[in-house]
């Protein structure tokens, strides 16, 4: 009986001091009625919309005559600028750098490379080749992560590199028929990378 009483007292103490007050908890999640929806584009030909980490810019691709052009829009001012012209090769996998100064992407027609482009426009720079997945960017904005296939050694590798493409290194691999099949994602502290894998010819990942 004394043990039960003690357990109840410990529970009440923990609930009282570690749970948010009722009023605070009530305001932690806004009711659906308080959500405000804002239309960011109205051209009807937009794909791959991506918002910058600070929420100030929107990157997207406009599809016109089987070609894609890359655009950046300042959300507050509603001003949109084409930063890369229409191309039959297209653009996809749009990802902002954490500081919002660069946009990274792959081509729609051939996704085997990763490119870096200033949000102000200019000539894109290729920063990775022989890419077999989408890519992740570390929270501190210093590294890229992606999957690469080495046909000669018959294996799939997780590759890390600096954002400018230098300093590539293999951090893990699986030999065929095992593979990696999703985007390597950084943990919030940037110390780990998570990715799913499977066996070639099987649909279920491991």
C-alpha positions as protocol buffer text, in pm:
chain_id: "A"
residue {
  index: 1
  type: UNK
  ca { x: 0 y: 0 z: 0 }
}
residue {
  index: 2
  type: UNK
  ca { x: 281 y: 240 z: 88 }
}
residue {
  index: 3
  type: UNK
  ca { x: 447 y: 163 z: -246 }
}
residue {
  index: 4
  type: UNK
  ca { x: 128 y: 245 z: -437 }
}
residue {
  index: 5
  type: UNK
  ca { x: 89 y: 573 z: -248 }
}
residue {
  index: 6
  type: UNK
  ca { x: 453 y: 664 z: -317 }
}
residue {
  index: 7
  type: UNK
  ca { x: 413 y: 587 z: -689 }
}
residue {
  index: 8
  type: UNK
  ca { x: 102 y: 807 z: -708 }
}
residue {
  index: 9
  type: UNK
  ca { x: 282 y: 1093 z: -533 }
}
residue {
  index: 10
  type: UNK
  ca { x: 579 y: 1066 z: -772 }
}
residue {
  index: 11
  type: UNK
  ca { x: 344 y: 1071 z: -1072 }
}
residue {
  index: 12
  type: UNK
  ca { x: 158 y: 1378 z: -942 }
}
residue {
  index: 13
  type: UNK
  ca { x: 486 y: 1557 z: -871 }
}
residue {
  index: 14
  type: UNK
  ca { x: 620 y: 1484 z: -1222 }
}
residue {
  index: 15
  type: UNK
  ca { x: 291 y: 1584 z: -1386 }
}
residue {
  index: 16
  type: UNK
  ca { x: 276 y: 1909 z: -1193 }
}
residue {
  index: 17
  type: UNK
  ca { x: 632 y: 2023 z: -1265 }
}
residue {
  index: 18
  type: UNK
  ca { x: 705 y: 1877 z: -1607 }
}
residue {
  index: 19
  type: UNK
  ca { x: 373 y: 1923 z: -1786 }
}
residue {
  index: 20
  type: UNK
  ca { x: 287 y: 2261 z: -1938 }
}
residue {
  index: 21
  type: UNK
  ca { x: 8 y: 2455 z: -1768 }
}
residue {
  index: 22
  type: UNK
  ca { x: -335 y: 2395 z: -1919 }
}
residue {
  index: 23
  type: UNK
  ca { x: -350 y: 2743 z: -2072 }
}
residue {
  index: 24
  type: UNK
  ca { x: -3 y: 2703 z: -2229 }
}
residue {
  index: 25
  type: UNK
  ca { x: -85 y: 2356 z: -2363 }
}
residue {
  index: 26
  type: UNK
  ca { x: -405 y: 2489 z: -2516 }
}
residue {
  index: 27
  type: UNK
  ca { x: -209 y: 2741 z: -2723 }
}
residue {
  index: 28
  type: UNK
  ca { x: 70 y: 2505 z: -2833 }
}
residue {
  index: 29
  type: UNK
  ca { x: -130 y: 2387 z: -3136 }
}
residue {
  index: 30
  type: UNK
  ca { x: -335 y: 2641 z: -3324 }
}
residue {
  index: 31
  type: UNK
  ca { x: -692 y: 2542 z: -3409 }
}
residue {
  index: 32
  type: UNK
  ca { x: -759 y: 2473 z: -3777 }
}
residue {
  index: 33
  type: UNK
  ca { x: -973 y: 2786 z: -3788 }
}
residue {
  index: 34
  type: UNK
  ca { x: -662 y: 2999 z: -3726 }
}
residue {
  index: 35
  type: UNK
  ca { x: -466 y: 2864 z: -4023 }
}
residue {
  index: 36
  type: UNK
  ca { x: -426 y: 3109 z: -4309 }
}
residue {
  index: 37
  type: UNK
  ca { x: -369 y: 2988 z: -4664 }
}
residue {
  index: 38
  type: UNK
  ca { x: -188 y: 3206 z: -4915 }
}
residue {
  index: 39
  type: UNK
  ca { x: -163 y: 3143 z: -5289 }
}
residue {
  index: 40
  type: UNK
  ca { x: 201 y: 3187 z: -5389 }
}
residue {
  index: 41
  type: UNK
  ca { x: 170 y: 3133 z: -5765 }
}
residue {
  index: 42
  type: UNK
  ca { x: -117 y: 3155 z: -6011 }
}
residue {
  index: 43
  type: UNK
  ca { x: 34 y: 3053 z: -6346 }
}
residue {
  index: 44
  type: UNK
  ca { x: -88 y: 2694 z: -6326 }
}
residue {
  index: 45
  type: UNK
  ca { x: 237 y: 2548 z: -6458 }
}
residue {
  index: 46
  type: UNK
  ca { x: 444 y: 2522 z: -6139 }
}
residue {
  index: 47
  type: UNK
  ca { x: 614 y: 2206 z: -6007 }
}
residue {
  index: 48
  type: UNK
  ca { x: 867 y: 2128 z: -5732 }
}
residue {
  index: 49
  type: UNK
  ca { x: 790 y: 2426 z: -5501 }
}
residue {
  index: 50
  type: UNK
  ca { x: 1046 y: 2464 z: -5222 }
}
residue {
  index: 51
  type: UNK
  ca { x: 1051 y: 2726 z: -4945 }
}
residue {
  index: 52
  type: UNK
  ca { x: 1383 y: 2857 z: -4809 }
}
residue {
  index: 53
  type: UNK
  ca { x: 1477 y: 2776 z: -4447 }
}
residue {
  index: 54
  type: UNK
  ca { x: 1397 y: 3133 z: -4334 }
}
residue {
  index: 55
  type: UNK
  ca { x: 1059 y: 3123 z: -4507 }
}
residue {
  index: 56
  type: UNK
  ca { x: 1131 y: 3430 z: -4719 }
}
residue {
  index: 57
  type: UNK
  ca { x: 1184 y: 3274 z: -5064 }
}
residue {
  index: 58
  type: UNK
  ca { x: 1006 y: 3023 z: -5283 }
}
residue {
  index: 59
  type: UNK
  ca { x: 1191 y: 2827 z: -5552 }
}
residue {
  index: 60
  type: UNK
  ca { x: 996 y: 2648 z: -5823 }
}
residue {
  index: 61
  type: UNK
  ca { x: 1005 y: 2521 z: -6180 }
}
residue {
  index: 62
  type: UNK
  ca { x: 770 y: 2646 z: -6450 }
}
residue {
  index: 63
  type: UNK
  ca { x: 685 y: 2398 z: -6725 }
}
residue {
  index: 64
  type: UNK
  ca { x: 631 y: 2554 z: -7066 }
}
residue {
  index: 65
  type: UNK
  ca { x: 637 y: 2380 z: -7406 }
}
residue {
  index: 66
  type: UNK
  ca { x: 802 y: 2069 z: -7255 }
}
residue {
  index: 67
  type: UNK
  ca { x: 1078 y: 2279 z: -7104 }
}
residue {
  index: 68
  type: UNK
  ca { x: 1140 y: 2388 z: -6746 }
}
residue {
  index: 69
  type: UNK
  ca { x: 1269 y: 2721 z: -6617 }
}
residue {
  index: 70
  type: UNK
  ca { x: 1386 y: 2788 z: -6260 }
}
residue {
  index: 71
  type: UNK
  ca { x: 1236 y: 3074 z: -6060 }
}
residue {
  index: 72
  type: UNK
  ca { x: 1289 y: 3241 z: -5723 }
}
residue {
  index: 73
  type: UNK
  ca { x: 1011 y: 3441 z: -5561 }
}
residue {
  index: 74
  type: UNK
  ca { x: 1035 y: 3681 z: -5267 }
}
residue {
  index: 75
  type: UNK
  ca { x: 725 y: 3583 z: -5070 }
}
residue {
  index: 76
  type: UNK
  ca { x: 684 y: 3915 z: -4886 }
}
residue {
  index: 77
  type: UNK
  ca { x: 701 y: 4131 z: -5199 }
}
residue {
  index: 78
  type: UNK
  ca { x: 540 y: 3880 z: -5438 }
}
residue {
  index: 79
  type: UNK
  ca { x: 825 y: 3944 z: -5684 }
}
residue {
  index: 80
  type: UNK
  ca { x: 942 y: 3648 z: -5895 }
}
residue {
  index: 81
  type: UNK
  ca { x: 1262 y: 3630 z: -6101 }
}
residue {
  index: 82
  type: UNK
  ca { x: 1374 y: 3364 z: -6347 }
}
residue {
  index: 83
  type: UNK
  ca { x: 1724 y: 3262 z: -6239 }
}
residue {
  index: 84
  type: UNK
  ca { x: 1781 y: 2983 z: -6496 }
}
residue {
  index: 85
  type: UNK
  ca { x: 1625 y: 2984 z: -6843 }
}
residue {
  index: 86
  type: UNK
  ca { x: 1393 y: 2727 z: -6993 }
}
residue {
  index: 87
  type: UNK
  ca { x: 1572 y: 2404 z: -7078 }
}
residue {
  index: 88
  type: UNK
  ca { x: 1459 y: 2073 z: -7220 }
}
residue {
  index: 89
  type: UNK
  ca { x: 1676 y: 1906 z: -6954 }
}
residue {
  index: 90
  type: UNK
  ca { x: 1462 y: 2062 z: -6680 }
}
residue {
  index: 91
  type: UNK
  ca { x: 1522 y: 2105 z: -6306 }
}
residue {
  index: 92
  type: UNK
  ca { x: 1414 y: 1906 z: -6000 }
}
residue {
  index: 93
  type: UNK
  ca { x: 1511 y: 1816 z: -5641 }
}
residue {
  index: 94
  type: UNK
  ca { x: 1531 y: 2185 z: -5549 }
}
residue {
  index: 95
  type: UNK
  ca { x: 1703 y: 2242 z: -5213 }
}
residue {
  index: 96
  type: UNK
  ca { x: 1815 y: 2568 z: -5051 }
}
residue {
  index: 97
  type: UNK
  ca { x: 2139 y: 2591 z: -4858 }
}
residue {
  index: 98
  type: UNK
  ca { x: 2066 y: 2655 z: -4488 }
}
residue {
  index: 99
  type: UNK
  ca { x: 2172 y: 3021 z: -4521 }
}
residue {
  index: 100
  type: UNK
  ca { x: 1951 y: 3068 z: -4830 }
}
residue {
  index: 101
  type: UNK
  ca { x: 2229 y: 3195 z: -5058 }
}
residue {
  index: 102
  type: UNK
  ca { x: 2243 y: 2893 z: -5291 }
}
residue {
  index: 103
  type: UNK
  ca { x: 1997 y: 2661 z: -5457 }
}
residue {
  index: 104
  type: UNK
  ca { x: 2093 y: 2300 z: -5534 }
}
residue {
  index: 105
  type: UNK
  ca { x: 1917 y: 2086 z: -5793 }
}
residue {
  index: 106
  type: UNK
  ca { x: 1933 y: 1792 z: -6030 }
}
residue {
  index: 107
  type: UNK
  ca { x: 1827 y: 1790 z: -6392 }
}
residue {
  index: 108
  type: UNK
  ca { x: 1493 y: 1636 z: -6484 }
}
residue {
  index: 109
  type: UNK
  ca { x: 1624 y: 1458 z: -6794 }
}
residue {
  index: 110
  type: UNK
  ca { x: 1943 y: 1329 z: -6634 }
}
residue {
  index: 111
  type: UNK
  ca { x: 1959 y: 1325 z: -6254 }
}
residue {
  index: 112
  type: UNK
  ca { x: 2311 y: 1185 z: -6228 }
}
residue {
  index: 113
  type: UNK
  ca { x: 2463 y: 1521 z: -6124 }
}
residue {
  index: 114
  type: UNK
  ca { x: 2402 y: 1782 z: -5853 }
}
residue {
  index: 115
  type: UNK
  ca { x: 2433 y: 2150 z: -5941 }
}
residue {
  index: 116
  type: UNK
  ca { x: 2479 y: 2463 z: -5730 }
}
residue {
  index: 117
  type: UNK
  ca { x: 2340 y: 2801 z: -5834 }
}
residue {
  index: 118
  type: UNK
  ca { x: 2320 y: 3137 z: -5659 }
}
residue {
  index: 119
  type: UNK
  ca { x: 1965 y: 3248 z: -5577 }
}
residue {
  index: 120
  type: UNK
  ca { x: 2055 y: 3561 z: -5775 }
}
residue {
  index: 121
  type: UNK
  ca { x: 2116 y: 3353 z: -6088 }
}
residue {
  index: 122
  type: UNK
  ca { x: 2430 y: 3294 z: -6290 }
}
residue {
  index: 123
  type: UNK
  ca { x: 2598 y: 2988 z: -6436 }
}
residue {
  index: 124
  type: UNK
  ca { x: 2529 y: 2666 z: -6240 }
}
residue {
  index: 125
  type: UNK
  ca { x: 2827 y: 2475 z: -6104 }
}
residue {
  index: 126
  type: UNK
  ca { x: 2834 y: 2095 z: -6102 }
}
residue {
  index: 127
  type: UNK
  ca { x: 2928 y: 1977 z: -5752 }
}
residue {
  index: 128
  type: UNK
  ca { x: 2870 y: 1600 z: -5776 }
}
residue {
  index: 129
  type: UNK
  ca { x: 2851 y: 1334 z: -6045 }
}
residue {
  index: 130
  type: UNK
  ca { x: 2742 y: 969 z: -6066 }
}
residue {
  index: 131
  type: UNK
  ca { x: 2456 y: 1043 z: -5825 }
}
residue {
  index: 132
  type: UNK
  ca { x: 2197 y: 769 z: -5772 }
}
residue {
  index: 133
  type: UNK
  ca { x: 1962 y: 938 z: -5526 }
}
residue {
  index: 134
  type: UNK
  ca { x: 1830 y: 1273 z: -5417 }
}
residue {
  index: 135
  type: UNK
  ca { x: 2062 y: 1453 z: -5179 }
}
residue {
  index: 136
  type: UNK
  ca { x: 2064 y: 1594 z: -4829 }
}
residue {
  index: 137
  type: UNK
  ca { x: 2236 y: 1902 z: -4687 }
}
residue {
  index: 138
  type: UNK
  ca { x: 2371 y: 1901 z: -4332 }
}
residue {
  index: 139
  type: UNK
  ca { x: 2207 y: 2138 z: -4081 }
}
residue {
  index: 140
  type: UNK
  ca { x: 2527 y: 2345 z: -4053 }
}
residue {
  index: 141
  type: UNK
  ca { x: 2539 y: 2390 z: -4431 }
}
residue {
  index: 142
  type: UNK
  ca { x: 2879 y: 2230 z: -4484 }
}
residue {
  index: 143
  type: UNK
  ca { x: 2808 y: 1888 z: -4639 }
}
residue {
  index: 144
  type: UNK
  ca { x: 2611 y: 1709 z: -4908 }
}
residue {
  index: 145
  type: UNK
  ca { x: 2500 y: 1347 z: -4876 }
}
residue {
  index: 146
  type: UNK
  ca { x: 2395 y: 1117 z: -5161 }
}
residue {
  index: 147
  type: UNK
  ca { x: 2413 y: 761 z: -5292 }
}
residue {
  index: 148
  type: UNK
  ca { x: 2660 y: 657 z: -5563 }
}
residue {
  index: 149
  type: UNK
  ca { x: 2688 y: 330 z: -5754 }
}
residue {
  index: 150
  type: UNK
  ca { x: 3033 y: 193 z: -5833 }
}
residue {
  index: 151
  type: UNK
  ca { x: 2979 y: -35 z: -6132 }
}
residue {
  index: 152
  type: UNK
  ca { x: 3337 y: -167 z: -6129 }
}
residue {
  index: 153
  type: UNK
  ca { x: 3321 y: -278 z: -5766 }
}
residue {
  index: 154
  type: UNK
  ca { x: 2949 y: -366 z: -5782 }
}
residue {
  index: 155
  type: UNK
  ca { x: 2850 y: -170 z: -5476 }
}
residue {
  index: 156
  type: UNK
  ca { x: 2644 y: 126 z: -5360 }
}
residue {
  index: 157
  type: UNK
  ca { x: 2803 y: 388 z: -5136 }
}
residue {
  index: 158
  type: UNK
  ca { x: 2691 y: 676 z: -4918 }
}
residue {
  index: 159
  type: UNK
  ca { x: 2903 y: 976 z: -5014 }
}
residue {
  index: 160
  type: UNK
  ca { x: 2962 y: 1293 z: -4815 }
}
residue {
  index: 161
  type: UNK
  ca { x: 3122 y: 1601 z: -4968 }
}
residue {
  index: 162
  type: UNK
  ca { x: 3153 y: 1972 z: -4906 }
}
residue {
  index: 163
  type: UNK
  ca { x: 2887 y: 2190 z: -5064 }
}
residue {
  index: 164
  type: UNK
  ca { x: 3128 y: 2301 z: -5336 }
}
residue {
  index: 165
  type: UNK
  ca { x: 3188 y: 1937 z: -5434 }
}
residue {
  index: 166
  type: UNK
  ca { x: 3533 y: 1903 z: -5280 }
}
residue {
  index: 167
  type: UNK
  ca { x: 3642 y: 1655 z: -5014 }
}
residue {
  index: 168
  type: UNK
  ca { x: 3430 y: 1360 z: -5125 }
}
residue {
  index: 169
  type: UNK
  ca { x: 3450 y: 1056 z: -4901 }
}
residue {
  index: 170
  type: UNK
  ca { x: 3271 y: 722 z: -4874 }
}
residue {
  index: 171
  type: UNK
  ca { x: 3122 y: 665 z: -4528 }
}
residue {
  index: 172
  type: UNK
  ca { x: 2933 y: 338 z: -4587 }
}
residue {
  index: 173
  type: UNK
  ca { x: 2870 y: 87 z: -4866 }
}
residue {
  index: 174
  type: UNK
  ca { x: 2667 y: -222 z: -4953 }
}
residue {
  index: 175
  type: UNK
  ca { x: 2782 y: -480 z: -5204 }
}
residue {
  index: 176
  type: UNK
  ca { x: 2549 y: -598 z: -5481 }
}
residue {
  index: 177
  type: UNK
  ca { x: 2279 y: -726 z: -5471 }
}
residue {
  index: 178
  type: UNK
  ca { x: 2232 y: -514 z: -5158 }
}
residue {
  index: 179
  type: UNK
  ca { x: 2177 y: -144 z: -5224 }
}
residue {
  index: 180
  type: UNK
  ca { x: 2076 y: 194 z: -5081 }
}
residue {
  index: 181
  type: UNK
  ca { x: 1750 y: 332 z: -5218 }
}
residue {
  index: 182
  type: UNK
  ca { x: 1646 y: 657 z: -5048 }
}
residue {
  index: 183
  type: UNK
  ca { x: 1793 y: 1000 z: -4985 }
}
residue {
  index: 184
  type: UNK
  ca { x: 2060 y: 994 z: -4709 }
}
residue {
  index: 185
  type: UNK
  ca { x: 1921 y: 1228 z: -4444 }
}
residue {
  index: 186
  type: UNK
  ca { x: 2129 y: 1405 z: -4178 }
}
residue {
  index: 187
  type: UNK
  ca { x: 2028 y: 1394 z: -3814 }
}
residue {
  index: 188
  type: UNK
  ca { x: 1947 y: 1733 z: -3654 }
}
residue {
  index: 189
  type: UNK
  ca { x: 2296 y: 1750 z: -3500 }
}
residue {
  index: 190
  type: UNK
  ca { x: 2462 y: 1654 z: -3830 }
}
residue {
  index: 191
  type: UNK
  ca { x: 2650 y: 1364 z: -3671 }
}
residue {
  index: 192
  type: UNK
  ca { x: 2459 y: 1077 z: -3836 }
}
residue {
  index: 193
  type: UNK
  ca { x: 2312 y: 995 z: -4175 }
}
residue {
  index: 194
  type: UNK
  ca { x: 2006 y: 771 z: -4214 }
}
residue {
  index: 195
  type: UNK
  ca { x: 1917 y: 585 z: -4532 }
}
residue {
  index: 196
  type: UNK
  ca { x: 1710 y: 279 z: -4620 }
}
residue {
  index: 197
  type: UNK
  ca { x: 1846 y: -14 z: -4814 }
}
residue {
  index: 198
  type: UNK
  ca { x: 1720 y: -323 z: -4987 }
}
residue {
  index: 199
  type: UNK
  ca { x: 1805 y: -611 z: -5214 }
}
residue {
  index: 200
  type: UNK
  ca { x: 1798 y: -553 z: -5588 }
}
residue {
  index: 201
  type: UNK
  ca { x: 1493 y: -717 z: -5741 }
}
residue {
  index: 202
  type: UNK
  ca { x: 1295 y: -682 z: -5417 }
}
residue {
  index: 203
  type: UNK
  ca { x: 1055 y: -394 z: -5359 }
}
residue {
  index: 204
  type: UNK
  ca { x: 1063 y: -376 z: -4980 }
}
residue {
  index: 205
  type: UNK
  ca { x: 1345 y: -167 z: -4824 }
}
residue {
  index: 206
  type: UNK
  ca { x: 1538 y: -267 z: -4512 }
}
